[in-house]
Amino acid sequence: MPTLSVFLDVPLAQKPEDSLLKTYKQDDYLNKMFLAHRGLLETPLRQAQPSHCGEPEPHGLVFQDIGFKVSEHSFWDSKKLCMDSNALLNVVEEAPHGCIFVIGNIGDCKLTQSQWARLMASMKRKQIFPFFDIPYQGFSTGDLEEDTRFLRYFVSRGFEFFCSQSLSKTFGIYDEGVGVLVVVALNNQLLLRVLSQLMTLTQALWRNPPTMGARIITSILCNPALHEEWKHSLKGLVGDIMLVKEKVKEKLRLLGTPGSWDHITNQNGPHSYLGLNSKQVEYLVKEKHIYIHKNGRINFTCINACNIDYITQSINEAVLSTKGSP
């Protein structure tokens, strides 16, 4: 007699990148490229991400899946081709009282001191709980302290907040999912309460998680020589990423590609926007077999000496073939 599984009625969960990845895998073109980056509750949650398309962001999908009511916002100005810090401030002003505000890559907005003060004043007044996400500390500027300086602003103003941080990218161990959740509370008693809840949740999710990645990171951070070598390598990587961006911008200039491409080098980090519209992105995917997200954001570490000419020529063709398209 066959044994019935208790999981028969459990549907397969859809991955955020399934659609693009599925199309990529079905493409038989030999030199195809994938440049996209890899990843009960009634409290309203606002999510701000540097995106300018209608696609759900991974953060929103995670919170939506566990029952939050999610409203997504963007602060990328597709006309000026830059992060619009005023858009972020306006979203906070319009956010409902007592909501949770998830902010990814807030350092990319490059807020001034007065803008930071205005942001925190609005959050204090509306009792908004900040939840920051740092996907790759050190990759933006090459300086670990500079990339997290904004956290000190919030601590100094007496904020309580969460900050999630992935360490896998920063330490180059993509196969070992390692991260931390920083919890800032007003006092140790409150912190212990939160810790007890988190321990209950983690024990329910995984009792004995893999430790290889955590041990690698611990070995590096606890060894002064390895620690310094790691920080030095971070600066070198940031320099390499910026060099790739400079080369892409220069090749587009030499090709006579319409428009200014300074926005490529004005952005920090490995993931930056090309500033292409939906028609141009569609051209790259369908005609040139270069797979990027609809928002035009790509991982510049995927560009190298072997493919940079093809990529820049394809971008040039996409811009010229869709000239005049919105």
N, C-alpha and C positions, 0 to 999 in steps of 0.2 A: 504494500500500500504506500503510495507516494506521500512524502512529508511536505506539508504546505508551509511556505515561509511567511513570517509575520510582515515581511517587507514587500509583499506582492503589490500592495496598493500605493507604495511610495513612488512618486514620479521622479524622473531624473531631473536634477537641478540644471538650469541653463547657465553656462558660464558667460560672464560679461562680454568676452571677446569671441564667442562662438561664431557669430555670423561672419566676421571678417576673416577669422582663422579658417573657417570651413571653406570659404571661397578661395583663399590662398592655397589650401591643400588640394583643392579640386583643379587648380590651374595647372595645365601640363607644360606651360612655357618653361624652357630649361633655365633661363636666367632670372626667374621671378625673385622678388625681394620682399621681405617683411620688415618694415621699419617701425611698426607700432610698438609701443612700450608694453612690457609684460606686468594686474592685477587686482497683548497685556499692557503695551506702552502707549499712552495717549499724549505724552509730552510732544508738542510740535518741534520739529527739528529743521533748522535751516542749514543748507550746505552751500558753501562758497568755494568754487574751484576755478582755476585759470582756464576756462573753456569757453568756446563761443559757438557751440552747436547744441542741438536738441537731444543728443544722446545722453542716457543716464551715466553718471560717473560711478566708478566702482564703490566709492564710499557710500553714495546714496543707495545703491543696490543692497549693500550689507545691512544698513540700518532699516531699509524698507522691508527686508526679508524677516526681520525680527519684530516687526510691528509698529515701527515709528511712522508717523505721517511726515513725509519728506517734501520739502520745497527746495529746488535747486536754483542757484544763482551763479552768474559768471561775472568776472571782472576783466576779461580780455576785450579790448576795443579793436574790432576787426577793421575799422576804418583808419584809425591812427596807428594800428599795428603795435600796440603796447598794452601793458597792464594799466587798467584805469582804477587808480586808488580811490577816486571819488565814488565810483560805482560800489566798491566795497563798503565805504562809509554810509552811503545811502541805503544799502541793503540792511545794515545794522539799525539804522534809524527807523526803517519800516518794519523790522522784525517784531513779532508779537512778544509781549511781556512774558518773561520766565521761560523762554524757549532755549533749546540747546543749539549752539552755533558751531558747526564743524567747518574748520578752515584748513584747507590743504595748501601747502607752499605759499604761505602768507608773505614770506620773505621776498618773493618775486615781485610783490607790489611796490617795494621800495618806498614805504611811507616816511614822511618827514616827522620830526619830533612833534609838531603841532597836530599832525594827522593821527599819530599814535595816541596823543592825549585825547583827541576828540573821539577816537574809536573806543578807548577804555571808559571814557565818561559816559558814552551812550550805553555801553554794556552794563556799567554799574547802575545807571538810572533805571534800565529796563530789566535788571536782574537776569541777564543772559549768561548762560553757562558756556564758556568756551571749551571746545574740544579741538586741539591742534593735531595736525598730522605732519610728521617730518619723514619723508620717504628716503632721504639720503643726506644726512648731516655731513657737511664738508664738501659736497659736490657742487654747491652753488658758488662759493667764493674760495674754497681751498682752506678756509679758516674755520675750525670747529666751533670756536667761541662766537665768531661773527654770525654764523648760520643759525645760532640759537639765542642771539642777544635779545630778541623780542620777548622770550620767555621771562627774562629777568625784569622786563618792564611790568609784566602782569603780576609777578610775585611781589615786586616793590609796591604795587598799588593794592595789595591785599586780596587778589583774586584767588578763587578756587577754580581749578581746571584739570582736565585730562590732556595728556599729550602722548599720542601713539608714535612709535618710531621703529622703522625697519632698520636692522643692522646688517642684513644679508648683502645688500648692494654695497654698502660702505666698506665691508670687509672682504668682498669678492667671493662670498660663499652662497651663490644663488640656490644651490641644491639643499642648503640647510636653512630652513625658515626660522630666523631668529629675530625677535623684536622685543621691545619693552613698552610698558604702559606706565607713564609717569603720572602720579596722582599728587596734586598739591591741595592740601586742606589747611584750614585755619589753625588747627592745633593737632597734637599727637593723638588725643582721644578720638577725634573724628577720623583721623587717618587709620587708626586701628579698626574702626568700624567698617570702613571701606575695604580694608585689607581682608577682613574676615569674610565679607561678601564675595570678594574676588577669588579667595581661596576655595570657597564653596563652589563657585562657578567653574573654576579651572579643574577641580577634582571631578566634577561631573563631565567635563569635556574630555579631559585626558588625565589619567592618574600618573602615568610615567612617560612624559614626553621625551623625545630624543634629546640628547645632551651634547652630541658631537660639536655642533655649531657653537653652542654656548661655551664649551670648553676651549675651542679655538680662539674665540674672542677674549675670553678671560686670560688665556696665556699671553696674548698680545698686550692687553691693557696692563697686566701685572708685571710685565718685563720692560723696564725702562728703555733698553736698546731697541726691542721690537716695537714698542710704543712710538718712539721717535721715527723709526724707519717707516712705520705705517702712516704717520702724519705727513712725512716727507713724500710718500707715494701718492697720498691724496692730492697734495699740491701739484705734483707732476701730472696726475690724471686730469685735473681741472685745466691745466695748461694745454694738455693734448686736445681736450674737448674744444677749447677756445680756438686752437689752431685749425681744427677741422672746420669750425664755423667760419673762420676767416677765409679759408680756402674756398668753401662753398660760396660765400658772398663775392669773393674776387672772381671766381669762374663765371658766376651769373653776370657780373659787371662786364667781363670780357666778351661774353656771348651777346651782350646788348639786351638782356632781358628787361622789359619795361618795369619801371617802378624802382623804389629805393629798397635795398635789402639790409639796411643797417639794423633792422629789428632782430635779425638773426643773432648778431653779436651783442646786442643790447640785453639779451635774455641770459640769465644764469642757469647753470645746471645742464645735464645731458639731454633732457627733454625740452624741446623748444618748438615754437610755432613757426611754420614756414610763411604764414600769412596768405595761404591760398584759399580761394572760395570753393564751394561744393562742386562746381563744374570742373574746376582744375584738379581737385582731388580725384574726382571720378575719371578724368582723363588719364591720370597717372595709374590708377588701378586697372582700368579696362584696356587702355592702349599700350601702356608701357610696363604693365605687370609689376608695378611698385606699390606695395600695399601699406597704406597709412590710414589713420583714423580720419573720419569725416571732418574733424576739427583742424586737421592739418598739422597736428603735433607729432613730431617724430623723435626717435632716439638717435642722436648724432653719433653715438659710439658705434652704430651700425655702418657708418660711412667710413670707407677706407680708400687706399690708393687704387684698388682694383675696381671700385664701383663709382667713385666720385664723379668721373666724367660722364658716365651714363646717367647718373641721377641728376646732375645739373643740366645736362642737355635735355633731359625729359621734362624737368621743371620749366625750362625755357620754352619748349614746345607747348606745354600745357597752358602757359600764360599767353603765348601768342595765338594759339588755336581757340582760346575762349575770351579773347580780348573784347571788352564791352559787356561781358556777362556779369550779372550782379553777384 
